[in-house]
Amino acid sequence: MKSDYESGVQMAERGDLNMALIFFGQGAEKGDAKSLFALGTYYHSGQGVEKDLPKARALFERASAAGLPAARAMLGIIYREGQGVTKDAARAISYFKQASDGCSDIAQEKLAQMLYAGEGIAQDRIEALAYLYVAANSQENPDAIAGVRHVERELSEAQREQAKVRSFHIAQAMQCKDQ
């Protein structure tokens, strides 16, 4: 028997958004992290429902509390961009680090952007490149791959080697969970 989440995904793929939302809602009521996240994405984008950023954030927070890295990445985005909340770079970084440790390539890429720019954290282009290497290798993230090319041009060979060593340690510390 399919889970509410799996049924919701199947309905969304068929284009039946109303049924998808029903299934995701049922799963969310049961505390299923993937359903909470899926429902949150609909409220975040306003697709099929009225856009409701506080509700989306609450759903992402519940999915994050259940350990879903993708939800933590979304919370990082919300706090970095100030979507329905006051911008909070420190909170965004915290969420991105947690999601990165859970193997979210999106969080790794966003954390790298913040490190590169010194946004809410000390600027560290070697560390930024290390996170980009991890994001590019783990999920073949095209934005991370482009970021690698960009940052590599700015660093010396020795700095690139430092970033590669650091990326190995970052990858070793990750505890991948179902995204």
Backbone as JSON Lines, residues from 0, in Angstrom:
{"i":0,"aa":"M","n":[0.84,-1.19,0.0],"ca":[0.0,0.0,0.0],"c":[0.89,1.25,0.0]}
{"i":1,"aa":"K","n":[0.55,2.2,-0.83],"ca":[1.31,3.44,-0.95],"c":[1.07,4.33,0.25]}
{"i":2,"aa":"S","n":[2.12,5.07,0.59],"ca":[1.97,6.08,1.64],"c":[1.19,7.27,1.08]}
{"i":3,"aa":"D","n":[0.73,8.11,1.98],"ca":[0.05,9.33,1.54],"c":[0.98,10.17,0.67]}
{"i":4,"aa":"Y","n":[2.25,10.23,1.06],"ca":[3.22,10.99,0.28],"c":[3.35,10.42,-1.13]}
{"i":5,"aa":"E","n":[3.53,9.11,-1.24],"ca":[3.68,8.48,-2.56],"c":[2.43,8.69,-3.41]}
{"i":6,"aa":"S","n":[1.26,8.6,-2.78],"ca":[0.01,8.85,-3.52],"c":[-0.07,10.3,-3.96]}
{"i":7,"aa":"G","n":[0.37,11.21,-3.11],"ca":[0.38,12.63,-3.46],"c":[1.3,12.91,-4.64]}
{"i":8,"aa":"V","n":[2.47,12.3,-4.62],"ca":[3.42,12.47,-5.73],"c":[2.79,11.94,-7.02]}
{"i":9,"aa":"Q","n":[2.17,10.78,-6.94],"ca":[1.55,10.18,-8.12],"c":[0.45,11.09,-8.67]}
{"i":10,"aa":"M","n":[-0.36,11.66,-7.79],"ca":[-1.44,12.56,-8.24],"c":[-0.85,13.83,-8.86]}
{"i":11,"aa":"A","n":[0.2,14.36,-8.26],"ca":[0.85,15.56,-8.8],"c":[1.41,15.28,-10.18]}
{"i":12,"aa":"E","n":[2.02,14.1,-10.35],"ca":[2.58,13.74,-11.65],"c":[1.48,13.59,-12.7]}
{"i":13,"aa":"R","n":[0.31,13.19,-12.29],"ca":[-0.83,13.07,-13.21],"c":[-1.49,14.41,-13.49]}
{"i":14,"aa":"G","n":[-1.09,15.42,-12.73],"ca":[-1.68,16.74,-12.93],"c":[-2.9,17.0,-12.07]}
{"i":15,"aa":"D","n":[-3.21,16.1,-11.14],"ca":[-4.36,16.26,-10.26],"c":[-3.89,16.88,-8.94]}
{"i":16,"aa":"L","n":[-3.7,18.17,-8.99],"ca":[-3.15,18.9,-7.85],"c":[-4.06,18.85,-6.64]}
{"i":17,"aa":"N","n":[-5.37,18.9,-6.86],"ca":[-6.3,18.84,-5.72],"c":[-6.13,17.55,-4.94]}
{"i":18,"aa":"M","n":[-6.06,16.42,-5.63],"ca":[-5.88,15.14,-4.94],"c":[-4.49,15.06,-4.32]}
{"i":19,"aa":"A","n":[-3.49,15.6,-5.0],"ca":[-2.14,15.59,-4.43],"c":[-2.14,16.33,-3.1]}
{"i":20,"aa":"L","n":[-2.78,17.49,-3.07],"ca":[-2.82,18.28,-1.84],"c":[-3.57,17.54,-0.72]}
{"i":21,"aa":"I","n":[-4.61,16.81,-1.09],"ca":[-5.34,16.01,-0.09],"c":[-4.42,14.95,0.51]}
{"i":22,"aa":"F","n":[-3.72,14.22,-0.34],"ca":[-2.82,13.17,0.15],"c":[-1.68,13.76,0.99]}
{"i":23,"aa":"F","n":[-1.08,14.84,0.5],"ca":[0.0,15.47,1.27],"c":[-0.54,15.97,2.61]}
{"i":24,"aa":"G","n":[-1.75,16.53,2.6],"ca":[-2.38,17.0,3.84],"c":[-2.61,15.86,4.83]}
{"i":25,"aa":"Q","n":[-3.06,14.71,4.32],"ca":[-3.26,13.55,5.19],"c":[-1.93,13.08,5.78]}
{"i":26,"aa":"G","n":[-0.92,13.03,4.95],"ca":[0.39,12.64,5.44],"c":[0.94,13.63,6.45]}
{"i":27,"aa":"A","n":[0.72,14.92,6.2],"ca":[1.18,15.96,7.12],"c":[0.49,15.83,8.47]}
{"i":28,"aa":"E","n":[-0.81,15.53,8.45],"ca":[-1.54,15.34,9.71],"c":[-0.95,14.2,10.53]}
{"i":29,"aa":"K","n":[-0.38,13.21,9.85],"ca":[0.24,12.07,10.52],"c":[1.69,12.35,10.92]}
{"i":30,"aa":"G","n":[2.17,13.53,10.54],"ca":[3.54,13.91,10.89],"c":[4.6,13.41,9.93]}
{"i":31,"aa":"D","n":[4.21,12.95,8.75],"ca":[5.18,12.45,7.76],"c":[5.99,13.63,7.22]}
{"i":32,"aa":"A","n":[7.33,13.56,7.39],"ca":[8.21,14.68,7.03],"c":[8.12,15.02,5.54]}
{"i":33,"aa":"K","n":[8.09,14.02,4.68],"ca":[8.04,14.3,3.24],"c":[6.73,14.97,2.86]}
{"i":34,"aa":"S","n":[5.64,14.54,3.46],"ca":[4.34,15.17,3.18],"c":[4.32,16.6,3.69]}
{"i":35,"aa":"L","n":[4.87,16.82,4.89],"ca":[4.95,18.18,5.43],"c":[5.73,19.08,4.48]}
{"i":36,"aa":"F","n":[6.86,18.56,4.0],"ca":[7.69,19.33,3.09],"c":[6.95,19.61,1.78]}
{"i":37,"aa":"A","n":[6.34,18.59,1.2],"ca":[5.63,18.77,-0.07],"c":[4.52,19.81,0.08]}
{"i":38,"aa":"L","n":[3.75,19.69,1.13],"ca":[2.67,20.65,1.35],"c":[3.24,22.05,1.54]}
{"i":39,"aa":"G","n":[4.35,22.14,2.28],"ca":[5.01,23.43,2.47],"c":[5.44,24.07,1.16]}
{"i":40,"aa":"T","n":[5.92,23.26,0.22],"ca":[6.35,23.82,-1.07],"c":[5.17,24.43,-1.83]}
{"i":41,"aa":"Y","n":[4.0,23.81,-1.69],"ca":[2.82,24.37,-2.37],"c":[2.41,25.7,-1.73]}
{"i":42,"aa":"Y","n":[2.43,25.77,-0.41],"ca":[2.09,27.04,0.26],"c":[3.17,28.1,0.01]}
{"i":43,"aa":"H","n":[4.4,27.67,-0.13],"ca":[5.5,28.6,-0.4],"c":[5.36,29.22,-1.78]}
{"i":44,"aa":"S","n":[5.0,28.4,-2.76],"ca":[4.9,28.9,-4.14],"c":[3.52,29.45,-4.49]}
{"i":45,"aa":"G","n":[2.52,29.04,-3.73],"ca":[1.15,29.43,-4.06],"c":[0.56,28.6,-5.19]}
{"i":46,"aa":"Q","n":[1.17,27.47,-5.47],"ca":[0.66,26.59,-6.53],"c":[-0.46,25.72,-5.98]}
{"i":47,"aa":"G","n":[-1.66,25.92,-6.51],"ca":[-2.81,25.12,-6.12],"c":[-3.48,25.56,-4.83]}
{"i":48,"aa":"V","n":[-2.84,26.46,-4.11],"ca":[-3.37,27.01,-2.87],"c":[-2.98,28.48,-2.82]}
{"i":49,"aa":"E","n":[-3.63,29.21,-1.92],"ca":[-3.23,30.6,-1.75],"c":[-1.85,30.63,-1.09]}
{"i":50,"aa":"K","n":[-0.96,31.44,-1.63],"ca":[0.39,31.55,-1.08],"c":[0.3,31.98,0.38]}
{"i":51,"aa":"D","n":[0.98,31.23,1.23],"ca":[0.93,31.49,2.67],"c":[2.31,31.17,3.25]}
{"i":52,"aa":"L","n":[3.17,32.19,3.28],"ca":[4.55,31.98,3.74],"c":[4.64,31.55,5.2]}
{"i":53,"aa":"P","n":[3.83,32.11,6.12],"ca":[3.9,31.62,7.5],"c":[3.5,30.14,7.61]}
{"i":54,"aa":"K","n":[2.5,29.74,6.88],"ca":[2.09,28.33,6.91],"c":[3.18,27.45,6.29]}
{"i":55,"aa":"A","n":[3.76,27.9,5.19],"ca":[4.85,27.14,4.56],"c":[6.0,26.99,5.54]}
{"i":56,"aa":"R","n":[6.38,28.08,6.18],"ca":[7.49,28.03,7.14],"c":[7.18,27.05,8.28]}
{"i":57,"aa":"A","n":[5.95,27.08,8.79],"ca":[5.57,26.16,9.88],"c":[5.66,24.71,9.42]}
{"i":58,"aa":"L","n":[5.24,24.44,8.2],"ca":[5.33,23.07,7.67],"c":[6.8,22.66,7.49]}
{"i":59,"aa":"F","n":[7.62,23.56,6.98],"ca":[9.05,23.27,6.83],"c":[9.71,23.05,8.19]}
{"i":60,"aa":"E","n":[9.29,23.83,9.19],"ca":[9.86,23.66,10.53],"c":[9.51,22.28,11.1]}
{"i":61,"aa":"R","n":[8.29,21.83,10.88],"ca":[7.9,20.5,11.36],"c":[8.68,19.41,10.62]}
{"i":62,"aa":"A","n":[8.85,19.58,9.31],"ca":[9.62,18.6,8.53],"c":[11.09,18.64,8.93]}
{"i":63,"aa":"S","n":[11.6,19.82,9.24],"ca":[12.98,19.96,9.7],"c":[13.16,19.26,11.04]}
{"i":64,"aa":"A","n":[12.21,19.46,11.94],"ca":[12.28,18.81,13.25],"c":[12.28,17.29,13.13]}
{"i":65,"aa":"A","n":[11.66,16.8,12.06],"ca":[11.64,15.36,11.79],"c":[12.92,14.9,11.08]}
{"i":66,"aa":"G","n":[13.82,15.85,10.81],"ca":[15.13,15.5,10.26],"c":[15.27,15.57,8.76]}
{"i":67,"aa":"L","n":[14.34,16.18,8.05],"ca":[14.41,16.22,6.59],"c":[15.34,17.33,6.11]}
{"i":68,"aa":"P","n":[16.48,16.98,5.5],"ca":[17.44,18.0,5.04],"c":[16.84,19.02,4.06]}
{"i":69,"aa":"A","n":[15.98,18.58,3.17],"ca":[15.39,19.51,2.19],"c":[14.59,20.6,2.89]}
{"i":70,"aa":"A","n":[13.92,20.27,3.99],"ca":[13.16,21.27,4.74],"c":[14.1,22.28,5.38]}
{"i":71,"aa":"R","n":[15.23,21.8,5.88],"ca":[16.21,22.7,6.47],"c":[16.79,23.64,5.41]}
{"i":72,"aa":"A","n":[17.01,23.12,4.23],"ca":[17.5,23.96,3.13],"c":[16.48,25.05,2.8]}
{"i":73,"aa":"M","n":[15.21,24.7,2.76],"ca":[14.17,25.7,2.47],"c":[14.1,26.76,3.56]}
{"i":74,"aa":"L","n":[14.24,26.33,4.81],"ca":[14.25,27.31,5.9],"c":[15.45,28.24,5.77]}
{"i":75,"aa":"G","n":[16.58,27.7,5.35],"ca":[17.74,28.55,5.11],"c":[17.46,29.6,4.05]}
{"i":76,"aa":"I","n":[16.81,29.17,2.97],"ca":[16.45,30.11,1.89],"c":[15.49,31.17,2.41]}
{"i":77,"aa":"I","n":[14.5,30.74,3.16],"ca":[13.5,31.68,3.71],"c":[14.17,32.75,4.57]}
{"i":78,"aa":"Y","n":[15.07,32.33,5.46],"ca":[15.73,33.3,6.34],"c":[16.79,34.12,5.62]}
{"i":79,"aa":"R","n":[17.45,33.54,4.64],"ca":[18.44,34.3,3.87],"c":[17.78,35.41,3.08]}
{"i":80,"aa":"E","n":[16.64,35.09,2.47],"ca":[15.97,36.04,1.59],"c":[14.92,36.88,2.3]}
{"i":81,"aa":"G","n":[14.6,36.55,3.54],"ca":[13.58,37.31,4.26],"c":[12.19,37.09,3.7]}
{"i":82,"aa":"Q","n":[11.87,35.86,3.4],"ca":[10.55,35.52,2.82],"c":[9.53,35.34,3.95]}
{"i":83,"aa":"G","n":[8.82,36.41,4.27],"ca":[7.81,36.36,5.33],"c":[8.41,36.42,6.72]}
{"i":84,"aa":"V","n":[9.71,36.63,6.81],"ca":[10.42,36.77,8.08],"c":[11.45,37.88,7.92]}
{"i":85,"aa":"T","n":[12.0,38.32,9.02],"ca":[13.12,39.25,8.96],"c":[14.34,38.48,8.49]}
{"i":86,"aa":"K","n":[15.08,39.06,7.55],"ca":[16.3,38.41,7.08],"c":[17.18,38.1,8.28]}
{"i":87,"aa":"D","n":[17.76,36.9,8.27],"ca":[18.59,36.47,9.38],"c":[19.67,35.54,8.83]}
{"i":88,"aa":"A","n":[20.81,36.13,8.48],"ca":[21.9,35.36,7.86],"c":[22.41,34.27,8.79]}
{"i":89,"aa":"A","n":[22.51,34.55,10.08],"ca":[23.02,33.54,11.02],"c":[22.09,32.33,11.06]}
{"i":90,"aa":"R","n":[20.81,32.58,11.07],"ca":[19.84,31.48,11.08],"c":[19.89,30.72,9.75]}
{"i":91,"aa":"A","n":[20.02,31.45,8.66],"ca":[20.11,30.81,7.34],"c":[21.33,29.9,7.3]}
{"i":92,"aa":"I","n":[22.46,30.39,7.77],"ca":[23.7,29.6,7.78],"c":[23.51,28.34,8.62]}
{"i":93,"aa":"S","n":[22.88,28.49,9.77],"ca":[22.65,27.34,10.64],"c":[21.82,26.28,9.92]}
{"i":94,"aa":"Y","n":[20.75,26.7,9.28],"ca":[19.91,25.74,8.54],"c":[20.68,25.13,7.37]}
{"i":95,"aa":"F","n":[21.44,25.95,6.65],"ca":[22.2,25.42,5.52],"c":[23.25,24.41,5.98]}
{"i":96,"aa":"K","n":[23.9,24.67,7.12],"ca":[24.89,23.72,7.63],"c":[24.24,22.4,8.02]}
{"i":97,"aa":"Q","n":[23.09,22.48,8.7],"ca":[22.38,21.26,9.08],"c":[21.95,20.47,7.84]}
{"i":98,"aa":"A","n":[21.42,21.17,6.86],"ca":[20.97,20.5,5.63],"c":[22.15,19.95,4.85]}
{"i":99,"aa":"S","n":[23.25,20.69,4.84],"ca":[24.46,20.23,4.16],"c":[24.95,18.93,4.78]}
{"i":100,"aa":"D","n":[24.96,18.88,6.11],"ca":[25.38,17.66,6.8],"c":[24.47,16.48,6.46]}
{"i":101,"aa":"G","n":[23.24,16.78,6.06],"ca":[22.29,15.74,5.64],"c":[22.32,15.5,4.14]}
{"i":102,"aa":"C","n":[23.32,16.04,3.46],"ca":[23.57,15.81,2.03],"c":[22.7,16.61,1.08]}
{"i":103,"aa":"S","n":[22.21,17.75,1.5],"ca":[21.44,18.61,0.6],"c":[22.4,19.43,-0.25]}
{"i":104,"aa":"D","n":[22.47,19.11,-1.54],"ca":[23.36,19.86,-2.43],"c":[22.92,21.31,-2.58]}
{"i":105,"aa":"I","n":[21.63,21.56,-2.46],"ca":[21.13,22.94,-2.54],"c":[21.68,23.74,-1.36]}
{"i":106,"aa":"A","n":[21.63,23.14,-0.17],"ca":[22.15,23.83,1.02],"c":[23.65,24.03,0.91]}
{"i":107,"aa":"Q","n":[24.35,23.06,0.38],"ca":[25.8,23.19,0.2],"c":[26.12,24.34,-0.74]}
{"i":108,"aa":"E","n":[25.37,24.42,-1.81],"ca":[25.58,25.51,-2.77],"c":[25.27,26.87,-2.15]}
{"i":109,"aa":"K","n":[24.15,26.97,-1.43],"ca":[23.76,28.25,-0.8],"c":[24.76,28.66,0.28]}
{"i":110,"aa":"L","n":[25.22,27.68,1.06],"ca":[26.23,27.97,2.07],"c":[27.51,28.46,1.4]}
{"i":111,"aa":"A","n":[27.88,27.84,0.3],"ca":[29.06,28.28,-0.45],"c":[28.9,29.72,-0.93]}
{"i":112,"aa":"Q","n":[27.72,30.08,-1.39],"ca":[27.48,31.46,-1.83],"c":[27.7,32.44,-0.69]}
{"i":113,"aa":"M","n":[27.2,32.07,0.5],"ca":[27.33,32.96,1.65],"c":[28.79,33.07,2.09]}
{"i":114,"aa":"L","n":[29.51,31.95,2.06],"ca":[30.94,31.97,2.39],"c":[31.73,32.8,1.38]}
{"i":115,"aa":"Y","n":[31.4,32.64,0.12],"ca":[32.09,33.36,-0.95],"c":[31.92,34.87,-0.78]}
{"i":116,"aa":"A","n":[30.7,35.27,-0.46],"ca":[30.4,36.7,-0.36],"c":[30.68,37.28,1.03]}
{"i":117,"aa":"G","n":[30.91,36.42,2.01],"ca":[31.05,36.91,3.37],"c":[29.73,37.42,3.91]}
{"i":118,"aa":"E","n":[28.68,36.76,3.53],"ca":[27.32,37.16,3.9],"c":[26.93,36.5,5.23]}
{"i":119,"aa":"G","n":[27.02,37.27,6.32],"ca":[26.66,36.75,7.62],"c":[27.7,35.82,8.23]}
{"i":120,"aa":"I","n":[28.82,35.69,7.57],"ca":[29.89,34.79,7.99],"c":[31.19,35.34,7.4]}
{"i":121,"aa":"A","n":[32.3,35.03,8.03],"ca":[33.58,35.5,7.49],"c":[33.78,34.97,6.07]}
{"i":122,"aa":"Q","n":[34.2,35.84,5.18],"ca":[34.43,35.43,3.8],"c":[35.54,34.38,3.76]}
{"i":123,"aa":"D","n":[35.27,33.29,3.08],"ca":[36.25,32.21,2.99],"c":[36.02,31.49,1.66]}
{"i":124,"aa":"R","n":[36.77,31.9,0.66],"ca":[36.57,31.36,-0.69],"c":[37.07,29.92,-0.8]}
{"i":125,"aa":"I","n":[38.04,29.54,-0.01],"ca":[38.5,28.14,-0.02],"c":[37.39,27.24,0.52]}
{"i":126,"aa":"E","n":[36.81,27.64,1.63],"ca":[35.69,26.86,2.22],"c":[34.49,26.86,1.27]}
{"i":127,"aa":"A","n":[34.24,27.99,0.63],"ca":[33.15,28.06,-0.35],"c":[33.38,27.05,-1.47]}
{"i":128,"aa":"L","n":[34.6,27.01,-1.98],"ca":[34.91,26.07,-3.05],"c":[34.77,24.63,-2.57]}
{"i":129,"aa":"A","n":[35.16,24.37,-1.33],"ca":[35.03,23.02,-0.78],"c":[33.57,22.58,-0.78]}
{"i":130,"aa":"Y","n":[32.68,23.46,-0.34],"ca":[31.24,23.12,-0.34],"c":[30.72,22.97,-1.76]}
{"i":131,"aa":"L","n":[31.22,23.78,-2.67],"ca":[30.8,23.65,-4.08],"c":[31.26,22.31,-4.66]}
{"i":132,"aa":"Y","n":[32.47,21.88,-4.32],"ca":[32.95,20.58,-4.79],"c":[32.01,19.47,-4.3]}
{"i":133,"aa":"V","n":[31.63,19.54,-3.04],"ca":[30.74,18.51,-2.48],"c":[29.39,18.54,-3.19]}
{"i":134,"aa":"A","n":[28.82,19.73,-3.35],"ca":[27.52,19.85,-4.0],"c":[27.58,19.38,-5.45]}
{"i":135,"aa":"A","n":[28.64,19.72,-6.15],"ca":[28.76,19.34,-7.55],"c":[28.94,17.83,-7.71]}
{"i":136,"aa":"N","n":[29.67,17.22,-6.78],"ca":[29.92,15.78,-6.88],"c":[28.76,14.93,-6.39]}
{"i":137,"aa":"S","n":[28.07,15.39,-5.37],"ca":[27.05,14.55,-4.76],"c":[25.78,14.44,-5.6]}
{"i":138,"aa":"Q","n":[25.39,15.51,-6.23],"ca":[24.11,15.51,-6.94],"c":[24.2,16.02,-8.37]}
{"i":139,"aa":"E","n":[25.39,16.31,-8.81],"ca":[25.57,16.9,-10.14],"c":[24.72,18.15,-10.31]}
{"i":140,"aa":"N","n":[24.78,19.02,-9.32],"ca":[24.05,20.27,-9.28],"c":[24.67,21.23,-10.29]}
{"i":141,"aa":"P","n":[23.94,21.62,-11.35],"ca":[24.53,22.48,-12.38],"c":[24.96,23.85,-11.85]}
{"i":142,"aa":"D","n":[24.24,24.4,-10.87],"ca":[24.65,25.69,-10.31],"c":[25.94,25.55,-9.52]}
{"i":143,"aa":"A","n":[26.09,24.43,-8.81],"ca":[27.33,24.19,-8.07],"c":[28.49,23.99,-9.03]}
{"i":144,"aa":"I","n":[28.25,23.28,-10.12],"ca":[29.3,23.06,-11.11],"c":[29.76,24.39,-11.7]}
{"i":145,"aa":"A","n":[28.81,25.26,-12.0],"ca":[29.16,26.6,-12.51],"c":[29.92,27.39,-11.45]}
{"i":146,"aa":"G","n":[29.5,27.25,-10.19],"ca":[30.18,27.93,-9.1],"c":[31.62,27.46,-8.95]}
{"i":147,"aa":"V","n":[31.83,26.14,-9.08],"ca":[33.18,25.59,-9.02],"c":[34.06,26.25,-10.07]}
{"i":148,"aa":"R","n":[33.58,26.3,-11.28],"ca":[34.37,26.89,-12.38],"c":[34.72,28.35,-12.08]}
{"i":149,"aa":"H","n":[33.74,29.07,-11.56],"ca":[33.95,30.49,-11.27],"c":[34.99,30.68,-10.16]}
{"i":150,"aa":"V","n":[34.82,29.98,-9.04],"ca":[35.71,30.18,-7.9],"c":[37.1,29.63,-8.18]}
{"i":151,"aa":"E","n":[37.19,28.51,-8.89],"ca":[38.51,27.96,-9.21],"c":[39.38,28.96,-9.96]}
{"i":152,"aa":"R","n":[38.78,29.75,-10.84],"ca":[39.53,30.75,-11.61],"c":[40.15,31.81,-10.7]}
{"i":153,"aa":"E","n":[39.56,32.04,-9.55],"ca":[40.03,33.08,-8.64],"c":[41.09,32.61,-7.66]}
{"i":154,"aa":"L","n":[41.25,31.29,-7.54],"ca":[42.16,30.75,-6.52],"c":[43.4,30.13,-7.15]}
{"i":155,"aa":"S","n":[44.45,30.1,-6.37],"ca":[45.69,29.48,-6.82],"c":[45.54,27.95,-6.79]}
{"i":156,"aa":"E","n":[46.48,27.28,-7.41],"ca":[46.48,25.81,-7.39],"c":[46.54,25.29,-5.95]}
{"i":157,"aa":"A","n":[47.36,25.89,-5.12],"ca":[47.47,25.47,-3.71],"c":[46.14,25.65,-2.98]}
{"i":158,"aa":"Q","n":[45.46,26.75,-3.24],"ca":[44.16,26.99,-2.6],"c":[43.12,26.0,-3.1]}
{"i":159,"aa":"R","n":[43.16,25.68,-4.38],"ca":[42.23,24.68,-4.92],"c":[42.49,23.33,-4.27]}
{"i":160,"aa":"E","n":[43.73,23.0,-4.05],"ca":[44.07,21.73,-3.39],"c":[43.57,21.72,-1.94]}
{"i":161,"aa":"Q","n":[43.71,22.86,-1.26],"ca":[43.18,22.98,0.1],"c":[41.68,22.73,0.11]}
{"i":162,"aa":"A","n":[41.0,23.3,-0.87],"ca":[39.54,23.14,-0.96],"c":[39.18,21.67,-1.23]}
{"i":163,"aa":"K","n":[39.95,21.0,-2.05],"ca":[39.68,19.59,-2.32],"c":[39.84,18.74,-1.07]}
{"i":164,"aa":"V","n":[40.88,19.0,-0.3],"ca":[41.09,18.27,0.95],"c":[39.93,18.56,1.91]}
{"i":165,"aa":"R","n":[39.58,19.82,2.02],"ca":[38.47,20.2,2.91],"c":[37.17,19.56,2.46]}
{"i":166,"aa":"S","n":[36.92,19.49,1.14],"ca":[35.68,18.88,0.64],"c":[35.62,17.41,1.01]}
{"i":167,"aa":"F","n":[36.76,16.74,1.02],"ca":[36.81,15.34,1.43],"c":[36.34,15.21,2.88]}
{"i":168,"aa":"H","n":[36.82,16.1,3.75],"ca":[36.43,16.05,5.16],"c":[34.96,16.39,5.35]}
{"i":169,"aa":"I","n":[34.47,17.35,4.59],"ca":[33.04,17.7,4.66],"c":[32.21,16.49,4.26]}
{"i":170,"aa":"A","n":[32.56,15.86,3.15],"ca":[31.81,14.7,2.66],"c":[31.86,13.55,3.65]}
{"i":171,"aa":"Q","n":[33.0,13.34,4.3],"ca":[33.14,12.26,5.27],"c":[32.25,12.48,6.49]}
{"i":172,"aa":"A","n":[32.01,13.73,6.85],"ca":[31.21,14.06,8.04],"c":[29.7,14.02,7.77]}
{"i":173,"aa":"M","n":[29.32,14.0,6.5],"ca":[27.89,14.04,6.17],"c":[27.2,12.74,6.57]}
{"i":174,"aa":"Q","n":[25.97,12.88,7.0],"ca":[25.12,11.74,7.31],"c":[23.88,11.87,6.44]}
{"i":175,"aa":"C","n":[23.97,11.27,5.28],"ca":[22.9,11.42,4.29],"c":[21.62,10.77,4.78]}
{"i":176,"aa":"K","n":[20.55,11.54,4.62],"ca":[19.22,11.05,4.95],"c":[18.37,11.18,3.72]}
{"i":177,"aa":"D","n":[17.27,10.51,3.74],"ca":[16.35,10.57,2.61],"c":[15.87,12.0,2.42]}
{"i":178,"aa":"Q","n":[16.13,12.55,1.25],"ca":[15.79,13.94,0.96],"c":[14.32,14.04,0.66]}
